[in-house]
Each structure stands twice: as structure tokens, then as C-alpha cells.
């Protein structure tokens, strides 16, 4: 086997075949602990399903006490939620060296989980490797609950990490996060984030429209994607468009009621590609509803043709029996539509210090009905903490004006860019020597666990950080794709870096 072959094997055989949605990392934690035990490696599993594995140094580093930390997260964004992930994912490899995902149970197209399964698999190859990878002491950290606010990295004990093996000196340790999907490009700084949760109290009407027909109003076919890495591309947000569509239908004179929300977003950090609601309208206005939906689709397509060419707005009739719960009151519906139209969404500011870098953004990721409230979850990101909090405060004011509650939680610190970074310089030097081209390093508009670990290890003033990995495209969407031809190149690069740490 060549460098990278084991990574692909571990990814397909362990990561893809293990259900590992956020908050459900028990099985992958169990399998990683078993992986360590089979190889006689010291390991620790905490109550949150974070895993720490220690591997002693090899070759010339046998007497070295300064470790290299390799870190990746075990959970994945499961898109679409309607697919069955209970058996994991089947990874499909094309002739173009591209790997995509399908539900192992239904065959339905899904996200692949290369974010961050491929990072986990790379670390497993290092842990499994014999003398063909020479390295200092390795402390491998596998964190849970990254996709919901980086809470695994937030809560993992620093003492558990530094005490995994006696005699380790972390003062000048090197921290390599493997959650960056751009081979040859490295992140050396990231945005902080906060989850903004809006709760609109639900009131309901006493009755439906006279002689009603029921329809599923759907906005579908959008590109979707990562709410940080893709936000600057101005992709359409299905949740925002769904609320806009309801407003336009009301303005057209149709006596429409919204009975309930269906599927409106998969994750706070994924730009929603589909959203739908169950609506009721008088049977006599069915034809007008269809015509209005077609008009709305044209408006949306004209606006988003460059980013979302497959956008659709449909109103199929629901013929089977449905729950005829009384629809939302005008007050509740008005609050929902106004808030969805008013809260910041998309790219908000560009960085003045680093041209081309998105600085502040917000993503209206989920709208859900929990029975008592319509719950809207947004992820706000910024490399400037004050701007992030300003956006959250603006949301709070908008909610107060419409009688809605507001909470902010799961704050993740930003990771400040450092001009002096020996680990970054080593990666760039090795990349140039191996591939004859220049790599690049910059901050990124995404949440990376390096922010939490940089804060956690602040006392170790000589520690350098970097985020890296093989190339992955369309992260957090059903078109998520691992460029498998970059895997052996990346593992070769990592092995060269480890040998000269």
C-alpha cells in the first residue's frame, strides 16, 4: 500500500459505514477506541464521546518529549434529513477520482461526510503506520459535536490531553487540525461564531379557509452548501425564499393559510437548499395559486440564475389525509414573515485587513415548529467578535419588535492570525519541494476548532496551529465530493512535515 491508501480504506470501511450525525457519535467513538485498543495504543474516551489516543514517537524522535497534536471531528452534517442514515453511507467513486455519498439504506443521494471523516481517516493512517511514517509523539484528538457549535472541542478537558502520557512537553507543540478541505491551501486563522435562536410564540386560528384544498408549497433545487465557505457566493437561502413566497401569495389576493412547516433546513451551518410548508387555500383559488407559484418561480430564478439555476417553486395538491390542525394566526404568520425578511442573512461585510476574505455573515439555517414556538436558528460568523455580537444584537431588536424571544448560544472564539508561524512555514516549504508549486495560507470564514484549542492552550506560548486536509467540494450539501486524487498527495505532505517537526 502507498501513502494515502489506508486513509481511503479507513474512510470507506470505518467512517462511511458508521452512523455519526451530530449528537449521535457513540458508535464512532466506540470504534475509534477499539481501533486504539487493537494496536495497543493508550486512549481515553470522555462523557461527550471525545476520544484521545497517544502513539509514541518513532525513528529519530524516540527521545523527543514535544508532541504533535493531530485533530479532527467525528460528526457529520447529514443532508438530506429525509434519507436513512442508520446504516451509514455508501461512498461512490467515479472515474474522475471523485467520491460522493448515498444512503446505505435507501440509495438516496446524501452528503458524504468527508467533512470531517477524511481528516479522521488520515489520523488513523498515522496511528496505524509502522516505520514508513516517522514522527514525534502523537496525541490524536477526535472531537464530537463540531457541526452544532464546536461544543466537543469546547468541553474536552485540557488536563485529559496533556496527561494522556507522562513526560510530554506541550510548550512548543505543533497543532495540526485536519478539517480544511483545500489541498495546497492552509488556514491559519478563522471566524468566530454564535448560534442565534429566535422563538415566535404560536397562536392558531379557529378555522381553515372555506372549502379548502391543501398544498405543499416547496422551494427546492437550490445549490445550498457550507454557510461559511460558500456564503460569499451569494447562494439563495430556501428558508428565506419560502417565507418570501408565502408573502407574495398573500399579496396576490389568495386566501391562504399556513397549516404547518414541513422541512425547512438541515443544520444551522448549512445554507438550506429545500424548504416547504403545508398550506390551505379555497378550492376555487387552486388555479390562481398554481399561476402565482409559477410567477414567483420566475422572479426567484431571474434573481438567482447564476447561483441556483435549478431553483423550483411548486404547489402540489395533497390528496391523502393530513393533520388538519388549525393554521397559524395572522399574528404568528406576520411575525414569521417579517422576521425572515428582516434578520441579516448572507454575506454582510468583507474584511478590510485581508482583501477577498468574508468578514461577517449570517445564515438562516433552520425553521421548525416545536409545538409551542416557531424556532428559527441562524449561525452568525465574524472574524471580528464585536461585529458578530452587533449582528446578534440587531436580531434581538428585530425579535423584540415582533414579540419573539431571542437567545444566543454555542459561541465559538475566533482564531487570530499570527504573522509568525513556523508550522505554516514548514507546510509551505514541504509543499513547494514535493509538488513544485507554491501553497497558500490565510484566514478562513468558517468555524474551526483551532479557536477553542488556541484558547485552551494559551499558556503554551510556543505552540503553532494550522488547519489542512485533502480537497473536498460542496461541503454540507448533497453534492459533497472528496477529490480522492488529493488524498495520497496530502498524506505524503503530512508525512514529510512530521518527519521534520
GINORZI-V942535 format. One record per backbone hydrogen bond with DSSP energy under -1.0 kcal/mol. NH is the residue of the N-H (numbers start at 0). CO is the residue of the C=O. Records with the same first field share a line. If there is no record, write none. Layout:
BEGIN
NH=CO ; CO
END
This chain:
BEGIN
4=1
7=3
8=4
9=5
10=6
11=7
12=8
13=9
14=9
15=10
17=14
23=20
28=24
29=25
30=26
31=27
32=28
33=29
34=30
35=31
36=32
37=33
39=36
40=35
43=51
45=49
48=45
50=141
51=43
52=139
53=41
54=137
57=134
60=57
61=58
63=60
67=136
68=173
69=138
70=175
71=140
73=142
75=19
82=79
87=84
88=15
89=101
91=99
93=97
96=93
98=481
99=91
101=89
102=107
103=87
106=102
109=100
110=78
116=112
117=113
119=115
120=116
121=117
122=118
123=119
124=120
125=121
126=122
127=123
128=124
132=129
137=54
138=67
139=52
140=69
141=50
142=71
148=145
149=145
150=144
153=149
154=150
155=151
160=156
161=157
162=158
163=160
168=64
172=169
173=66
174=463
175=68
176=465
177=70
179=467
184=181
185=439
186=466
187=441
189=414
190=445
191=381
192=411
193=379
194=408
195=377
196=406
197=375
198=404
199=373
201=371
204=326
212=280
214=278
215=315
216=276
217=313
218=274
219=311
221=272
226=268
229=225
232=229
233=230
237=271
240=236
241=237
242=238
243=239
244=240
245=241
246=242
247=243
248=244
249=245
250=246
251=247
252=249
253=248
255=253
256=279
258=277
259=277
261=275
269=266
270=224
274=218
276=216
277=259
278=214
279=256
280=212
282=210
284=281
285=282
288=284
289=285
290=286
291=287
292=288
293=289
294=290
295=291
296=292
297=293
298=294
299=295
300=296
301=297
302=298
303=299
307=303
310=307
311=219
313=217
317=213
327=257
328=202
332=328
333=329
334=330
335=331
336=332
337=333
338=334
339=335
340=336
341=337
342=338
345=361
347=359
348=359
350=356
356=353
358=348
359=348
360=380
361=345
362=378
364=362 ; 376
365=376
366=263
367=374
369=372
373=199
374=367
375=197
376=365
377=195
378=362
379=193
380=360
381=191
382=358
387=383
388=384
389=385
390=386
391=387
392=388
393=389
394=390
395=391
396=392
397=393
398=394
399=395
400=396
401=398
402=399
403=398
404=198
406=196
408=194
411=192
414=189
424=420
425=421
426=422
427=423
428=424
429=425
430=426
431=427
432=428
433=429
434=430
435=431
439=183
441=185
443=188
445=443
450=447
452=448
453=449
454=450
455=451
456=452
457=454
459=456
460=458
461=170
462=459
463=172
465=174
466=186
467=176
471=180
472=480
476=473
479=476
480=472
481=98
482=470
483=96 ; 481
485=482
486=483
489=485
490=486
491=487
492=488
493=489
494=490
495=491
496=492
497=493
498=494
500=497
END
